Amino acid sequence: MPENSQNSSVLVVGATGFLGMEICRQLVNAGKKAKALVRPSSDPAKVNALHQLGVEISEGDLKYPASIKKAMDGVGSVISTASSTFSRQEGDSIESVDNNGQLNLVQTAKDARVDQFIFISFYPMPGDFPLQTAKRNVEKKLLESKMNYTILQPAVFMEVWLSPAVGFDFPYSKATIYGEGKNKLSWISLKDVAMIAVASVDNKAARNSVFQLGGPEALSPLEVVRIFENHVGNEFTLEHVPIAALRAQKTSATDSLSESFAGLMLAYAEGDNIDMKETRKVYPFRLTSVTDFVQQVPVEQAI
Ligand SMILES: NC(=O)c1ccc[n+]([C@@H]2O[C@H](COP(=O)([O-])OP(=O)(O)OC[C@H]3O[C@@H](n4cnc5c(N)ncnc54)[C@H](OP(=O)(O)O)[C@@H]3O)[C@@H](O)[C@H]2O)c1
């Protein structure tokens, strides 16, 4: 059994993703032995970047339990960020990866007598949709697994939800807002989520705990737009997607991914209510605010 010690590795599942790569970077900076689960189909440039960081590479696919057994050798902790929502290969879906694949991973880690499992979930959102069902199923299995678990339930990532990929097109001073944009969200930087995940490794205070994670200040999307406008020096053109349209999108969705995206946009429209008071006692770091984040965006592109 790999004891949780300086000699055991931390296996990052989802290491070629935005959050997983940042976790690997921070693990290495913290002097921890990091191992990455990558797939034969993963982007070679990302696998090479992990290799350059000094991360050990192990191949496997969550859909095939036999393929991930070997990766558990010498592992004391697993951190799983994997998801099929943005990075998909043939056969990947919310059911096969986010649900069954993650359940396979929990079982494989348990069989390998891994000491700690850190799972990146998200905060309990309003409404039922397949990605939320998958996250809760994995959390439940972890709670029953008898492994030490740390379940991290972040709010929306600034790097994703304040990016052109979801219509927050700050380089062109345009933003799509889901709903009226008046309900507050606890925007968090994925760098801070990575910092908290890394700080959870071998941390007794993080054992067998569930933490909702938000940033230092909850702000409505319209308040965030004002911060960007002040920084960029341009007024934004806003396009609102009404809640009724999001509901219709969810009801008429023909696959679990589209239904889940509609569910996520509805949750954004409704806002969240994350209280970090107790969590801050375990992770007392300075967290990135939206005002800090806006300093990092390439405003020279703004027109
Ligand atoms: N975006 C948000 O606002 C937000 C908020 C709260 C929580 N989260 C959660 O944060 C997590 C990380 O998000 P992210 O943006 O870093 O995701 P991402 O960039 O899309 O990365 C997904 C990772 O999962 C891997 N993966 C997918 N299918 C796999 C499979 N079958 N077997 C093994 N690996 C597989 C991908 O590997 P390949 O490169 O091989 O495809 C990739 O490394 C997700 O679980 C998400 O639900 C996100």
The ligand as a Gaussian input file, in Angstrom:
#p B3LYP/6-31G(d) Opt

LIG

0 1
 N      -15.497000      25.709000     -15.936000
 C      -16.032000      26.011000     -14.750000
 O      -16.488000      27.127000     -14.509000
 C      -16.042000      24.949000     -13.672000
 C      -16.617000      25.266000     -12.445000
 C      -16.634000      24.314000     -11.426000
 C      -16.072000      23.057000     -11.670000
 N      -15.522000      22.765000     -12.884000
 C      -14.918000      21.429000     -13.098000
 O      -13.520000      21.598000     -13.250000
 C      -12.991000      20.441000     -13.884000
 C      -11.833000      20.813000     -14.797000
 O      -12.271000      21.602000     -15.860000
 P      -11.251000      21.973000     -17.049000
 O      -11.730000      23.276000     -17.601000
 O       -9.839000      21.850000     -16.606000
 O      -11.577000      20.791000     -18.104000
 P      -10.866000      20.518000     -19.497000
 O       -9.852000      21.578000     -19.816000
 O      -11.930000      20.259000     -20.511000
 O      -10.056000      19.159000     -19.232000
 C      -10.682000      17.918000     -19.234000
 C       -9.635000      16.842000     -19.004000
 O      -10.300000      15.582000     -18.878000
 C       -9.600000      14.625000     -19.650000
 N      -10.470000      13.548000     -20.082000
 C      -11.643000      13.658000     -20.761000
 N      -12.118000      12.428000     -21.010000
 C      -11.243000      11.528000     -20.474000
 C      -11.181000      10.103000     -20.423000
 N      -12.125000       9.340000     -21.000000
 N      -10.137000       9.513000     -19.784000
 C       -9.166000      10.277000     -19.227000
 N       -9.163000      11.632000     -19.247000
 C      -10.190000      12.247000     -19.874000
 C       -9.081000      15.421000     -20.849000
 O       -8.028000      14.690000     -21.466000
 P       -7.708000      14.797000     -23.054000
 O       -6.790000      15.961000     -23.214000
 O       -7.050000      13.495000     -23.345000
 O       -9.017000      14.967000     -23.777000
 C       -8.611000      16.694000     -20.140000
 O       -7.334000      16.489000     -19.579000
 C      -14.173000      19.722000     -14.528000
 O      -14.417000      18.533000     -13.818000
 C      -15.335000      20.707000     -14.351000
 O      -16.579000      20.039000     -14.194000
 C      -15.481000      23.692000     -13.886000

